[in-house]
Amino acid sequence: MTFARDVTLRQLRGFAEVLRRGSVAAAAERLNLTAPAVSTQLKTLETLVGAPVLDRTGGALRPTEVGEELVRTMRLIETALARCDERIALLRAGAAGLVRLGVVSTGKYFAPGLVARFNRANPGITLHLTIGNRDDIVEALGAHGIDMAVMGRPPESLEVVARRLGPHPYVMIAPPDHPLANRPMVEAEALLSETFLARELGSGTRTLMMRELDQLGGGRSYRVVEMASNETIKQAVMAGLGIAMLSAHTVHTELAEGKLVALAVPGLPVMRHWFLIHLADEEPSPAATVFRDFVLSLDGAFLPGAAGQGTENRA
């Protein structure tokens, strides 16, 4: 027999109790066992280690050197079990655990601050943040790679529970010295003659921009220059290479500092909403529930210049 493979916690505890009580009979009473049962445990333990574990000389029970090693091991096991018990209690109460949160790329301007705010309030919970494009976040949610997601529109390909976090406005931006910047209202003809800077086809912001421009211009064509990221678009607009429709949260700082302006375009800003989403057939873990409740309690206060109401929808 192999000790590490075959020894049991019951045998180790029986041995420790014999040493603690000073006799097999007293240990048996404490363990609600018969004395022969405890004696059998000791004999089995000695067989497993291949040496005596108790020194019975002098009328008192003392551990042998091998027994001392078992005592030390038992203390380590009991300490580890106690810590495990505490950890499980924290996990069940939602005071500890891991929450995997996915946020679409537009949310990267507020997501780190939200995570920091949650970490300060719940230091026992680890919040792992993933930022990516919408398709990647939806795929990760469907594959159980993340527990929850923050995005602007619940996915149609998954059955989810979506709770509204707050408003998500979209604006048309231009540099402050742009000819259209000071107009009380920008006419469709003047707007559509501009060059529009946008992300690739298929991006949520690009789709929204095209929908608004098509509605405003009645299907009239316009020029679009594709760029790789919102950051590149912002810099290009400030440099005078064109105008763009972006999330107001993406350009909040630049608007506040006067580096960009929001044009007065009919129908803008387009108001969308941010949602916190999880799969409908998967109950959030206690830690994820704590995160959900924390975010909803903020009522959108973490969004740049916005506040919202948390309501639940199924999609």
N, C-alpha and C positions, 0 to 999 in steps of 0.2 A: 504494500500500500504506500501511497505517496502522501506525506503529511499535508502539503499545501493544497492538494486536491481533495483529500478525504476528511480533513478535520472540520468539525462543525462549531458554530457559535455556541450551541447548547453545551458542548463538551468544555469549551474554554470558560464559559460562565460558571459551569458546575465546579470546575477546578478553582476558579477565583473565589467562589463562595465558600468552598471548604477552607481555604486559607483565611478568608475573612472571619468565618465563624469558629474556626479552630477544631471542627470535627465534621465527619461525614454526616452524622445524625442531625446536627444543627443546620448544616447546609441543606439537607434533604427537606427539613421542615420549612425552611425559608423558601425553597424552590417548589414546594408543594409536590415533592416526589418522595418515593420510598428510598431508604438508605441503600438497599441493594441496587437500585437504579443509578444512584449517584456513584456508587462503587464501580459499577459497570462502565460508566462514562470515563472514570479515571483510568481504569485498566485499558480501555480502548485508546485513550489519549497516549498512554505510555507505550502502547504497541505502535502507534503511528509515529511517535518521535524516536522509538527504539531505545528509550532510556527511562529511568525513574524520574518522576516529576515532583515527588514529595519525599522529604527526609523525616522519618518517623522516630529517629533516635532521641533519647532524652525525654520522651513523653509528650513532646509538642510537635505539631505539624509545621514544617518549614519547607519552602521550595528548594529544590536542588538548583544547580546552575542552569540546567535545562528548564526547570520550572520557572526560574527568574526570567529567562528569555520569553517564556510563554506569558508571564505576568506583564512584561513590558509590551508585548504584542497586543495583549488583551486591552491594555489601557489605550493604545493607539486606535484600536478598532472601536472601542466605546466612544472615544473622542470624535472619531470620524462619523460615527452613527449619530451622535448628538448634533454635530454640525449639519449633517444631512437632514436631520429632522427639522432643525431650525430653517434651513434653506427651503425645504419643501413647504413649510408653513408660510414663509414669505412668498413663495411662488403661487401658492393657492390663494393668498390674500391679495395678490397683485402688487406687492411691495418690492418684488424682484422679478427678474426674467429678461427676456430679449424680445424686442419688437422690431420687425423689419419693415421699414417704411419706404415706399417708392414715391417719388415726386417728379412730375413732368418738368422738362427743362425750364419752362417759363417760371416755375415756382422756385427756382434756385435763388431768387432775389430775396425771398423771405424764409425759405425752409431752414437754413442754418440758424437763424435767430430763433425760430420756433423750437428747434431741437435743443438749443442752449437753454431756452426758457424752461422746457420740460425737464431737462437734466438737473437744473437747480432745484426744481420742486420735487423731483423723484430720483434721487441719487442712486437708489438701489436697482433701477431698471436701466438696461442698456438699450439705447435706441440706435439702430443701424440704418443710416440714410443712404438711399440709392437715388441718383438723379439721372434721368434719361429721357429720350423722346417718347412720345405717347405710345407708339406701337410696342416699344420695348417694355414699358411699364405695364401695359395691359397683358402682354405675354407673360411677364414675371408673375403677375397676380393670378392669371389662369393656371400657371404651372406650380403655384404655391411657393414660388421663390421669394415672395414678400407677403406680409400679413395684411397690410393696408396700403392704400394709394391716395395721393392727393392729385386731382386733375380737374380740368374745367368742364368736362362733359363725360358722364358715365358711359362706359363702353356698351355697345349694342350686342357684342358677341358673347358677353358673359351675363349671368344673372347675379346682380349685386345688390347690396344695400348701400345707398348713397345718402349721406347726410350733408346738407348744405352748410358751408363754413362761412361764406361771405361773398360780397360782390367782386366781379372780375371785369372791369371795364376795359374796352379797347379804344384807342384814340389814333388819329392821324397826326404824325409828328413832322416837324420841319425845323430848320435852323431859325433862330430869332430874326435874322435879316432877310428871310425869304419874302418874295413879293406878296405871297398869300397870307403871311403871318398876321398882319394887322387888319385884315378884312373882317367885318362883322359877320359875314357869311360867305363861304366860298362856293361859287356857282359850279355846277357839274362840268360845264365846258372847260372852265379854267383848271379845274382839278384833274380832269382826264387827260389834259395835255402835258401833265407832269410825268416824270420817270418815277416808277414805284420800285422800291427796293424790298425784296421779300425772300423768305425762305423757299425751299424746294417745294415742288408740287406734292401735295399730300399732307403737308404740315397743317395743323389746325388753324394757325394764324393766317397762313396763305389762303386757305379755303374760305375763311371768314372775310378776308379782304376782297377776294374775287367776288363773293356773293354780294357784298355791299356796293362795290364799284359797278357790277353788272346791273344792280337794281337802280343805282343812281344815274348811270349813263344809258340805260335802256339797251344794253348789249353792245354799246360802242367799244371799239378796241382801245387798248392803252398799252404802254410799254412797261415791261417788268424786267428788272435785272435781279437774278438770283444771287443770294449770298449765303454763306455757310452757317452763320450764327446770328443771334439777336445782337450780340456785342458788336459784330462787324457791321451790322445794319445801322446801329446807333452811331458808330464812328463815321460811317459813310454819310449819313444824314447830316451830322454836324459839319462834315467837310463840304457839304453842298452838292453831293452827287445825286440827290434825289430825295423823295419823301417816302414815308413808310407808315403802315398801320401796325401797331404793336400793342401788347398789353400795357396798360397804364402802370402796372406794377413793375414792368421791365424798365420803364423810363422814369420812374418816380423821382429818383435823385436828380437826373438831368433836367427835368421840368422844374423842380424846386429851385435848382441853382441857376435857371435861366439859360442853360446851354441848349435846350430844345423848347419848342412851344407846341401846343396842341391846336391844330387848325379847327376853325369853326365850320365843320362840314355837316350838311343836313343828315340827320339820322345817327350822328355820332355824339357822344361815345356810344358804342354798342355795349350793352350791359349783359355779361354772362355771369356765371357764379363758379366758385370753387367748391368742390365736393370732397369729402373723405369717404372712401369706398372700401368695402371688403366683400368677399364672396358671400352670397346669400345662404349657401348650404354649409358654411363653416362658421361656427361660433367663435368669436375672438377669445384669445387666451385672457386670463386675469390681467396680465401686464398690458396687453393690447387694449383691453377695456378701460384700464386706467388712462392710457394715452388718449383714447377716443373721448372719454369724458372730460379730460383736461382740455383738449383742443376745442371741444364744443363749448366749454365754459368760458372760453376767451371771447366768444361771440364775434369772431373776425378781427379782434384787436391786434393780432399779429400781422395783418395785411397792411401794406403801406397806404395810409390815408383812408382806410375802409373799415366798415363794421358790418356784420351780417347776423343772420338768425339761423340757428341750426335746426333743420327740419329733415325728416326722414322720408325717403322715397325708395321704391323698388323699381329697378330697371332690368 
